[in-house]
Amino acid sequence: MDISRFKKHPLFTGTIILTATGLASRIIGFLYRIFLSHTIGAKGLGIYQLVFPILALCLALCTGGIQTAISKFTAESDDLSPFCCGFCICIIMAVCCSFGICKNAPWIAARIISEPACEPLLRIISLSLPFACLHACFNGYYYGKNKTAIPAISQLFEQVIRVFSVYLFYLVQLEKQATMTPALAVWGTVCGEAAAALFCLTTFHFRRMRFSFSTARKLAAFATPLTGSRVILNLFASAEAILIPQALTSFGYDRTQALSVFGTLTGMAMPVIMLPTVLTGSLSVLLLPTISEAASKGDRRQISQTIRRTIELCVILGLGCTLAFLLFGRFVGALLFGSELAGSFIVSLGFLCPFLFLSGTLSSILHGLNMTLYTFLLNMTGCALRLSAIYFLVPRLGLYTYLWSALLSQILQAGAYLWILSRVGRRSKQQAATV
């Protein structure tokens, strides 16, 4: 094997860049969650986490398909019209969503989230939408040009500024002898997104900028189905996050206890479980164009090798993480968060790792093979299973039924991806044999 040629391959170099910066960003974010758990508490973390499904839903609507469309059409052209058109579409939608959230914050907090304390947080988080959309457009452009360094650095920069700004707010509150609030943590998100967008602006060369209605129509036509599927999936994911505290209240907790348990799960345990996904996440970003290129050339051998090595990596990494969480999960929860419940959640969620890693990477391979419908349907099935557990089981049996439903959904998704790709491999061999 020619190692020097392999090292020059965009998939290898891009994965290394994204993994290195992504790992640094995840570590900073992980330490940040520890800091928040000690400053705003489990209940504050629960309130803080409740506004992000709304933000994620708006981002899916504004940038869900546009970022991918910008990446695709930028790779196919030399001018900036795809970026310009995508930017205009995103910003218009972002401003509308931001205005809608601000105006309807009391109704969203009371009727959708069922937590009136989230009203000021919703108004604050809406300010980050235009910056986040601008950041996404720049990322789409640079991915299309196979320049992963700037998106990777901007991600790290965003995280650093977010944490630094919240720490400054914390010092100010200490000087005033006031308590740290979830609203100040949300302001940190706004500062981070604004900083990342401004960083990308300073690196971008505004040349040959022009708006083309024909390009805008092509972008919209390509992005609409992607946006629709991502909005639907985010609706399901948002419903999960919003319904968990309500289900816990039905189980017998008071509102404070329900928010505390929710904050422990989503703000303490889940960041620990998701920390190793930085490697598979970086790989997933770059698998799609690699598989797409191989498929366009009819290179079945490269596709087969990529799938096999991806599965091997995910299984080895996933089993190693599961073992580590089983052995040290309770210790990590007590040491980092001072919470036995967080440690218990980490141990239970540790079984997710092999299936979570497989689902993320294999779905990117299916996208590269133009089999996006399968990933959409499987994601919908997993969300429906988890929502059913929240609605029917958690109010009667407690939160652990949701955790086991999450494991079951990941097992089913990973198994289905493996089955679909095995059928694709057999079909490719049959076609090769007939040639």
KENU-698000 format. One record per residue (C-alpha): residue number from 0; residue in one letter; y, z, x. Coordinates in steps of 0.5 Angstrom, whole numbers, plus 2048, in hexadecimal, padded with zeros to 3 digits. Each point is the difference from the previous one (the first is absolute). Last residue first. Example, Ala and Ser with C-alpha at 12.3 -4.5 7.8 and 13.67 -1.06 7.14 Angstrom:
<atoms>
ATOM    n  res    Y    Z    X
ATOM    1    S  7FE  80E  81B
ATOM    0    A  7F9  802  7FE
</atoms>
This chain:
<atoms>
ATOM    n  res    Y    Z    X
ATOM  434    V  7F0  7DD  7D8
ATOM  433    T  7FB  804  7FB
ATOM  432    A  7FE  805  805
ATOM  431    A  808  802  800
ATOM  430    Q  801  800  7F9
ATOM  429    Q  7FA  805  7FF
ATOM  428    K  803  804  806
ATOM  427    S  806  800  7FC
ATOM  426    R  7FD  802  7FA
ATOM  425    R  7FC  806  803
ATOM  424    G  807  803  803
ATOM  423    V  804  7FF  7FA
ATOM  422    R  7FA  804  7FC
ATOM  421    S  801  805  806
ATOM  420    L  807  801  7FF
ATOM  419    I  7FF  801  7F8
ATOM  418    W  7FB  805  801
ATOM  417    L  804  804  806
ATOM  416    Y  806  800  7FB
ATOM  415    A  7FC  803  7FB
ATOM  414    G  7FD  805  804
ATOM  413    A  807  802  802
ATOM  412    Q  803  800  7F9
ATOM  411    L  7FA  804  7FD
ATOM  410    I  801  805  806
ATOM  409    Q  807  801  7FF
ATOM  408    S  800  801  7F9
ATOM  407    L  7FA  805  801
ATOM  406    L  805  804  805
ATOM  405    A  806  800  7FB
ATOM  404    S  7FB  803  7FB
ATOM  403    W  7FE  805  804
ATOM  402    L  807  802  802
ATOM  401    Y  802  800  7F8
ATOM  400    T  7FA  804  7FE
ATOM  399    Y  803  805  806
ATOM  398    L  806  801  7FB
ATOM  397    G  7FD  804  7FB
ATOM  396    L  7FA  800  7FB
ATOM  395    R  804  7FF  7F9
ATOM  394    P  807  7FD  801
ATOM  393    V  7FD  7FD  806
ATOM  392    L  7FA  7FC  7FD
ATOM  391    F  803  7FC  7FA
ATOM  390    Y  807  7FE  802
ATOM  389    I  800  800  808
ATOM  388    A  7F9  7FE  800
ATOM  387    S  801  7FA  7FC
ATOM  386    L  806  7FE  805
ATOM  385    R  7FC  801  806
ATOM  384    L  7FB  7FA  7FC
ATOM  383    A  806  7FC  7FE
ATOM  382    C  803  800  807
ATOM  381    G  7F9  7FE  803
ATOM  380    T  7FF  7FA  7FB
ATOM  379    M  807  7FE  801
ATOM  378    N  7FF  800  808
ATOM  377    L  7FA  7FC  7FF
ATOM  376    L  803  7FB  7FB
ATOM  375    F  806  7FF  805
ATOM  374    T  7FB  7FF  806
ATOM  373    Y  7FC  7FB  7FC
ATOM  372    L  806  7FC  7FE
ATOM  371    T  803  7FF  807
ATOM  370    M  7FA  7FC  802
ATOM  369    N  804  7FB  804
ATOM  368    L  7FC  801  806
ATOM  367    G  806  804  804
ATOM  366    H  800  804  7FA
ATOM  365    L  7F9  802  800
ATOM  364    I  801  802  808
ATOM  363    S  805  804  7FE
ATOM  362    S  7FC  804  7FA
ATOM  361    L  7FB  801  806
ATOM  360    T  805  804  804
ATOM  359    G  802  805  7FB
ATOM  358    S  7F9  800  7FC
ATOM  357    L  7FD  802  807
ATOM  356    F  805  805  802
ATOM  355    L  7FF  804  7F9
ATOM  354    F  7F9  7FF  800
ATOM  353    P  7FF  803  807
ATOM  352    C  805  806  7FF
ATOM  351    L  7FF  802  7F9
ATOM  350    F  7FB  806  802
ATOM  349    G  806  803  803
ATOM  348    L  803  801  7F9
ATOM  347    S  7FC  806  7FF
ATOM  346    V  801  804  807
ATOM  345    I  808  7FE  7FF
ATOM  344    F  800  803  7F9
ATOM  343    S  7FD  807  803
ATOM  342    G  805  800  805
ATOM  341    A  806  7FF  7FC
ATOM  340    L  7FD  805  7FB
ATOM  339    E  800  805  806
ATOM  338    S  807  7FF  801
ATOM  337    G  804  802  807
ATOM  336    F  802  7F9  800
ATOM  335    L  7FF  7FE  807
ATOM  334    L  7FB  806  802
ATOM  333    A  7FC  801  7FA
ATOM  332    G  800  7F9  7FE
ATOM  331    V  7FD  7FE  807
ATOM  330    F  7FB  805  800
ATOM  329    R  7FD  7FE  7F9
ATOM  328    G  800  7F9  802
ATOM  327    F  7FD  802  807
ATOM  326    L  7F8  7FE  7FF
ATOM  325    L  800  7FC  7FA
ATOM  324    F  807  7FC  802
ATOM  323    A  7FD  7FF  807
ATOM  322    L  7F9  7FD  7FD
ATOM  321    T  804  7FC  7FB
ATOM  320    C  805  7FD  805
ATOM  319    G  7FA  7FE  805
ATOM  318    L  7FC  7FD  7FA
ATOM  317    G  806  7FC  7FE
ATOM  316    L  802  7FD  807
ATOM  315    I  7F9  7FE  801
ATOM  314    V  7FF  7FD  7F9
ATOM  313    C  807  7FD  801
ATOM  312    L  7FF  7FD  807
ATOM  311    E  7F9  7FD  7FE
ATOM  310    I  803  7FD  7F9
ATOM  309    T  805  7FC  804
ATOM  308    R  7FC  7FE  805
ATOM  307    R  7FB  7FD  7FB
ATOM  306    I  806  7FD  7FC
ATOM  305    T  803  7FD  806
ATOM  304    Q  7FA  7FD  803
ATOM  303    S  7FE  7FC  7F9
ATOM  302    I  807  7FE  800
ATOM  301    Q  800  7FD  807
ATOM  300    R  7FA  7FD  7FF
ATOM  299    R  802  7FD  7F9
ATOM  298    D  805  7FC  804
ATOM  297    G  802  7FB  7FA
ATOM  296    K  807  7FF  803
ATOM  295    S  804  802  7FA
ATOM  294    A  7FB  806  7FF
ATOM  293    A  801  802  808
ATOM  292    E  808  800  7FE
ATOM  291    S  7FF  804  7FA
ATOM  290    I  7FB  805  803
ATOM  289    T  806  801  806
ATOM  288    P  806  800  7FB
ATOM  287    L  7FC  806  7FC
ATOM  286    L  7FD  804  805
ATOM  285    L  807  802  803
ATOM  284    V  802  805  7FB
ATOM  283    S  7F9  802  7FF
ATOM  282    L  800  802  808
ATOM  281    S  806  804  7FF
ATOM  280    G  7FD  804  7FA
ATOM  279    T  7FA  801  804
ATOM  278    L  803  803  806
ATOM  277    V  805  804  7FC
ATOM  276    T  7FB  802  7FB
ATOM  275    P  7FE  806  804
ATOM  274    L  806  804  7FD
ATOM  273    M  7FE  7FF  7F9
ATOM  272    I  7FC  806  800
ATOM  271    V  805  805  803
ATOM  270    P  805  7FD  7FB
ATOM  269    M  7FC  801  7FA
ATOM  268    A  7FF  807  801
ATOM  267    M  807  803  801
ATOM  266    G  805  7FC  7FB
ATOM  265    T  7FB  7FD  7FB
ATOM  264    L  7FB  805  7FF
ATOM  263    T  805  806  802
ATOM  262    G  805  7FE  7FC
ATOM  261    F  7FC  7FF  7FA
ATOM  260    V  7FD  807  801
ATOM  259    S  807  802  800
ATOM  258    L  802  7FC  7FA
ATOM  257    A  7FB  803  7FC
ATOM  256    Q  801  807  802
ATOM  255    T  807  7FF  7FE
ATOM  254    R  7FF  7FD  7F9
ATOM  253    D  7FB  805  7FE
ATOM  252    Y  7F9  7FF  802
ATOM  251    G  7FA  800  7FA
ATOM  250    F  7FD  7F9  801
ATOM  249    S  805  7FD  7FB
ATOM  248    T  805  802  806
ATOM  247    L  7FC  7FC  805
ATOM  246    A  800  7FA  7FB
ATOM  245    Q  807  800  800
ATOM  244    P  801  801  808
ATOM  243    I  7FB  7FA  801
ATOM  242    L  803  7FB  7FB
ATOM  241    I  806  7FE  804
ATOM  240    A  7FC  7FF  806
ATOM  239    E  7FB  7FC  7FC
ATOM  238    A  805  7FC  7FC
ATOM  237    S  803  7FE  806
ATOM  236    A  7FA  7FD  803
ATOM  235    F  7FE  7FC  7F9
ATOM  234    L  807  7FE  800
ATOM  233    N  800  7FE  808
ATOM  232    L  7FA  7FC  7FE
ATOM  231    I  803  7FC  7FB
ATOM  230    V  807  7FF  804
ATOM  229    R  7FB  7FD  805
ATOM  228    S  7FD  7FB  7FC
ATOM  227    G  806  7FE  7FD
ATOM  226    T  804  7FF  807
ATOM  225    L  7FA  7FC  803
ATOM  224    P  800  7FC  7F9
ATOM  223    T  807  7FF  801
ATOM  222    A  801  7FF  807
ATOM  221    F  7FD  7F9  801
ATOM  220    A  804  7FD  7FA
ATOM  219    A  807  804  802
ATOM  218    L  7FF  7FE  807
ATOM  217    K  7FF  7F8  7FE
ATOM  216    R  806  801  7FB
ATOM  215    A  805  803  806
ATOM  214    T  7FE  7FA  804
ATOM  213    S  802  7FB  7FB
ATOM  212    F  806  804  7FF
ATOM  211    S  802  800  807
ATOM  210    F  805  806  803
ATOM  209    R  802  7FE  807
ATOM  208    M  800  804  807
ATOM  207    R  800  7FC  806
ATOM  206    R  801  805  804
ATOM  205    F  800  808  7FF
ATOM  204    H  7FD  802  806
ATOM  203    F  7FC  807  7FE
ATOM  202    T  800  806  805
ATOM  201    T  806  804  7FD
ATOM  200    L  7FE  7FF  7F9
ATOM  199    C  7F9  802  801
ATOM  198    F  803  807  803
ATOM  197    L  805  800  7FA
ATOM  196    A  7FA  800  7FB
ATOM  195    A  7FC  805  804
ATOM  194    A  806  805  800
ATOM  193    A  801  7FF  7F8
ATOM  192    E  7F9  801  7FF
ATOM  191    G  800  807  804
ATOM  190    C  806  802  7FD
ATOM  189    V  7FE  7FF  7F9
ATOM  188    T  7F9  804  802
ATOM  187    G  804  806  803
ATOM  186    W  804  800  7F9
ATOM  185    V  7F9  801  7FD
ATOM  184    A  7FF  806  805
ATOM  183    L  807  803  7FE
ATOM  182    A  7FE  7FF  7F8
ATOM  181    P  7F9  804  802
ATOM  180    T  805  807  801
ATOM  179    M  801  804  806
ATOM  178    T  802  807  7FF
ATOM  177    A  807  802  801
ATOM  176    Q  803  805  806
ATOM  175    K  806  7FB  801
ATOM  174    E  7FE  7FF  807
ATOM  173    L  7F8  7FF  7FE
ATOM  172    Q  802  7FB  7FB
ATOM  171    V  804  7FC  806
ATOM  170    L  7FA  801  804
ATOM  169    Y  7FB  7FD  7FB
ATOM  168    F  805  7FA  7FE
ATOM  167    L  800  7FF  808
ATOM  166    Y  7F8  800  7FF
ATOM  165    V  800  7FB  7FA
ATOM  164    S  804  7FB  804
ATOM  163    F  7FC  801  806
ATOM  162    V  7F9  7FF  7FC
ATOM  161    R  803  7FA  7FD
ATOM  160    I  803  7FD  806
ATOM  159    V  7FA  800  804
ATOM  158    Q  7FC  7FD  7FA
ATOM  157    E  804  7FA  7FF
ATOM  156    F  800  7FF  808
ATOM  155    L  7F9  800  800
ATOM  154    Q  800  7FB  7FA
ATOM  153    S  805  7FC  804
ATOM  152    I  7FC  800  806
ATOM  151    A  7FA  7FD  7FD
ATOM  150    P  804  7FB  7FC
ATOM  149    I  804  7FE  806
ATOM  148    A  7F9  7FF  804
ATOM  147    T  7FC  7FC  7FC
ATOM  146    K  803  7F9  801
ATOM  145    N  7FB  7FB  7FD
ATOM  144    K  805  7FC  7FD
ATOM  143    G  7FE  802  7F9
ATOM  142    Y  7FF  807  802
ATOM  141    Y  808  800  802
ATOM  140    Y  802  7FD  7FA
ATOM  139    G  7FC  804  7FB
ATOM  138    N  802  806  804
ATOM  137    F  808  7FE  7FF
ATOM  136    C  7FF  7FF  7F9
ATOM  135    A  7FC  807  7FF
ATOM  134    H  806  804  804
ATOM  133    L  805  7FC  7FB
ATOM  132    C  7FC  803  7FA
ATOM  131    A  800  807  803
ATOM  130    F  807  800  801
ATOM  129    P  801  7FE  7F9
ATOM  128    L  7FB  805  7FD
ATOM  127    S  803  806  804
ATOM  126    L  805  802  7FB
ATOM  125    S  7FB  801  7FB
ATOM  124    I  7FD  806  804
ATOM  123    I  807  804  7FE
ATOM  122    R  800  7FE  7F9
ATOM  121    L  7F8  802  7FF
ATOM  120    L  801  806  804
ATOM  119    P  806  803  7FB
ATOM  118    E  7FB  7FF  7FA
ATOM  117    C  7FA  803  804
ATOM  116    A  801  807  7FD
ATOM  115    P  7FF  7FD  7F9
ATOM  114    E  7F8  800  802
ATOM  113    S  7FC  7FC  7FA
ATOM  112    I  800  7FA  805
ATOM  111    I  801  7FB  7FA
ATOM  110    R  803  803  7FB
ATOM  109    A  805  805  803
ATOM  108    A  801  7FD  807
ATOM  107    I  800  7F9  7FE
ATOM  106    W  805  802  7FA
ATOM  105    P  805  804  804
ATOM  104    A  800  7FB  806
ATOM  103    N  801  7FA  7FB
ATOM  102    K  807  7FE  803
ATOM  101    C  7FE  801  807
ATOM  100    I  7F9  7FD  7FF
ATOM   99    G  803  7FA  7FD
ATOM   98    F  806  7FF  805
ATOM   97    S  7FB  800  806
ATOM   96    C  7FB  7FB  7FC
ATOM   95    C  806  7FB  7FF
ATOM   94    V  802  801  807
ATOM   93    A  7F9  7FF  803
ATOM   92    M  7FF  7FA  7FB
ATOM   91    I  806  7FC  803
ATOM   90    I  7FF  802  807
ATOM   89    C  7F9  7FE  800
ATOM   88    I  801  7F9  7FD
ATOM   87    C  806  7FF  805
ATOM   86    F  7FC  802  806
ATOM   85    G  7FA  7FB  7FE
ATOM   84    C  805  7FA  7FF
ATOM   83    C  803  802  807
ATOM   82    F  7F9  801  804
ATOM   81    P  7FD  7FA  7FD
ATOM   80    S  806  7FC  802
ATOM   79    L  800  803  807
ATOM   78    D  7FE  7F9  803
ATOM   77    D  7FA  7FE  804
ATOM   76    S  7FB  800  7FB
ATOM   75    E  7F9  801  7FF
ATOM   74    A  800  807  803
ATOM   73    T  806  802  7FC
ATOM   72    F  7FC  7FE  7F9
ATOM   71    K  7FB  805  801
ATOM   70    S  804  806  803
ATOM   69    I  805  7FF  7FA
ATOM   68    A  7FB  7FF  7FB
ATOM   67    T  7FC  806  802
ATOM   66    Q  807  804  800
ATOM   65    I  801  7FD  7F9
ATOM   64    G  7FA  802  7FD
ATOM   63    G  801  808  800
ATOM   62    T  807  800  801
ATOM   61    C  804  801  7FA
ATOM   60    L  7FA  802  7FB
ATOM   59    A  7FC  804  805
ATOM   58    L  806  803  803
ATOM   57    C  802  803  7F9
ATOM   56    L  7F9  803  7FF
ATOM   55    A  800  803  807
ATOM   54    L  807  803  7FE
ATOM   53    I  7FD  803  7FA
ATOM   52    P  7F9  802  803
ATOM   51    F  805  804  805
ATOM   50    V  803  804  7FB
ATOM   49    L  7FB  805  7FF
ATOM   48    Q  7FF  801  808
ATOM   47    Y  806  804  800
ATOM   46    I  7FE  805  7FA
ATOM   45    G  7F9  801  803
ATOM   44    L  803  802  807
ATOM   43    G  805  804  7FD
ATOM   42    K  7FA  804  7FC
ATOM   41    A  7FC  800  807
ATOM   40    G  806  803  804
ATOM   39    I  807  7FD  801
ATOM   38    T  801  803  808
ATOM   37    H  7F9  801  802
ATOM   36    S  7FC  7FA  7FC
ATOM   35    L  806  7FC  802
ATOM   34    F  7FF  801  808
ATOM   33    I  7F9  7FF  7FF
ATOM   32    R  801  7F9  7FD
ATOM   31    Y  805  7FE  805
ATOM   30    L  7FB  802  805
ATOM   29    F  7FB  7FA  7FD
ATOM   28    G  806  7FC  7FF
ATOM   27    I  801  800  808
ATOM   26    I  7F9  7FF  801
ATOM   25    R  800  7FA  7FB
ATOM   24    S  806  7FD  803
ATOM   23    A  7FD  801  807
ATOM   22    L  7F9  7FD  7FE
ATOM   21    G  804  7FA  7FC
ATOM   20    T  804  7FF  807
ATOM   19    A  7F9  7FF  804
ATOM   18    T  7FC  7FD  7FA
ATOM   17    L  805  7FB  7FF
ATOM   16    I  801  7FE  807
ATOM   15    I  7F8  800  801
ATOM   14    T  7FF  7FC  7FA
ATOM   13    G  805  7FB  802
ATOM   12    T  7FD  7FF  807
ATOM   11    F  7F9  7FF  7FD
ATOM   10    L  801  7FC  7FA
ATOM    9    P  805  7FC  804
ATOM    8    H  7FB  7FE  805
ATOM    7    K  803  801  807
ATOM    6    K  7FB  806  802
ATOM    5    F  7FA  7FB  7FE
ATOM    4    R  802  7FB  805
ATOM    3    S  800  805  805
ATOM    2    I  7F9  803  7FE
ATOM    1    D  7FD  7F9  801
ATOM    0    M  7F9  802  7FD
</atoms>
